[in-house]
């Protein structure tokens, strides 16, 4: 024990009386399959430069999700490589258990430089995304797709691809949602405009239902960003928003994007200079560099709409970036200078960013394989920044979003959906949702509308064989975002134990709470804490621990004489990341209490801290009177519940304490066979009483 036990007790009593701010909750409402049985989205299985260029990912990718008027729209390319058709699927979210309906277009992905079209090669191209936007002025569907800086001379019918529906067809009944609602494909938005050499299309909807199209004209390190406006009838001329085709050494292009948020239109991006990775120039960065920010209060229908920098100072368009930061009008930070570890700091991804309703600005970027976070409130003069820990990784193509005063991001960890969040004035990230379904996912795109989060995913089938692994199932998950009052917590640092076995090692890490953790926790070693509690009652036990390698890391946890054996410790995939393992509804007494952790799987986890979260008082009268049996346990997923109690509802909680499935107990059976093997907690209630039991799905 390294600190005063008396002081620790006083701190615990104090902590039990302090409440924090509200917490974000993400609840999974449904998960449905988009692609039909036997169908899947296109994936470039095989080897880079043989079967594909740049990345194997093409579906879902880019600006491929729109949700409006209670309907979800997603674009994809049909798998496998012998198909490659553009696809559009729609689901009526207003109708429970509605089906996805899909339109197959005649257009097929043209491949790298058009080689799949003209038969000169077999490579796909991950740049050729399919962007979708729905105008609510005339209820039209707009899709921009399959382009990567092509010229009309080489691909006269496919250099720029645009499909638009007829008016008032976006929300027709499912049986009328067919190819017939679309006009023939065309190679322009407005006749007479130049649409050659376009890449990275996006479509954004304004509050009035009009649309903004954006695309890059040119190439990597040498391209311009163009915008155009759809007023519900026609598209405007293209106009220049960001000019990158400048004289050396300032020639560049913008990597990032724009969004309508809180009634304004924002742009957040990094810069890729044409001289990047050249040690003989003054640029000094590998690939992308800098963080840039600008906004306008109006709908950018033309270049005359006024724009502003982070200090609300008017700026001139087009934006022109300069390698000299003192003359760059919209640069807000240089992560390569702040956190670079290489001689040429490397940032290969676009930055993820958002602006909250209160005007807080958040950027996340990756520099030399470390995640960095820059943030400021509207009232702050300067940005704060942090590196490492649970800061999310923008290279997974997740975006940052906000809900009230919470900032959050979706990630895939170990093939499962994870949602990380922090308050808008902090960089204190934590995972508030971790998927437990048996399906592993390879990549995703997300969309947020109000208190709803939608995640569009491709399954990781594990098969990378050309002709076999190039057709993979697609899924769509719907989440509800909400707030709960932050709980009263009792917190114990793992290294501040009262007693322990011999040879306990204490390690140091800037990512650990208090800077220290239990290192090299070996089999049968234990740590025990005695601590004081001011308020007796029902608590959740929460262990924060790192577990990089194992899905079968287990501990025995004993609380006031009650043994919870073989508790599965959450896998974190990183020794510097500490995630929650939870045991719900344990009892703490007023006065002294004891908790003991005994390591069962040697060197498989490293405890950081223990928390006890106070729950509201629970009446258990009905469950004390009526015996409840849950069997078989373990089970392959189907559990029988023997009881005379009526109107039972259930919640299934994972080991992080997150509700992952809810429902009504029907015919005394609950079915959890769609979840992976592991330990869960089953909460039963009838409105007045609750019971929590540990169950095992094997």
Buried (B, 14 or more C-beta within 10 A) or exposed (E): EEEEBEEBBEBBBEBBEEEEEBBBBBBBEEBBBBBEEEBBBBBBBBEEEEBBBBBBBBBBBBBBBBBBEEBBBBBBBBBBBEBBBBBBBBBBBEEEEBEBBBBBBEBBBBBBBBBBBEEEBBBBBBBBBBBBBBBBBBBBBBBBBBBBBBEBEEBEEBBBBBBBBBBEBBBBEBEEBBEEBBEEBBBEBEEEBEBBBBBBBBBBBBEEBBBBBBBBBBBBBBBBBBBBBBBBEEBBBBBBBBBBBBEEBBBBBBBBBBBBBBEBBBBBBBBBBBBBEBEEBEBBBBBBBBBBBBBBEEBBBEBEBEBBBBEEEEBEBBBBBBBEEEEBBBBBBBBBBEBBEEEBBBBBBBBBBBBBEBBBBBBBBBBBEBBBBBBBBEEEEEBEBBBBBBBBBBBBBBBBBBBBBBBBBBBBBEBBBBBBBBBBBBBEBBBBBBBBBEBBBBBBBBBBEEEBBBBBBBBBBEEBEBEEBBBBBBBBBBBEBBBEEEBBBBBBBBBBBBEBBEEBEBBEBEBBBBEBBBBBBBEEBBBBBBBBBBEEBBBBBBBBBBBBEBBBBBBBBBBEEEEBEBBBBBBBEBBBBBBBBBBBBBEBEEEEBBBBBBBBBEBBBBBBBBBBBBBEEBEEEBBEEEEBEBEEBEBEBEBBBEBEBEEBBBBBBBBBBBBBBBEEBEEEEBEBEEBBBBBBBBBBBBEEBBBBBBBBBE
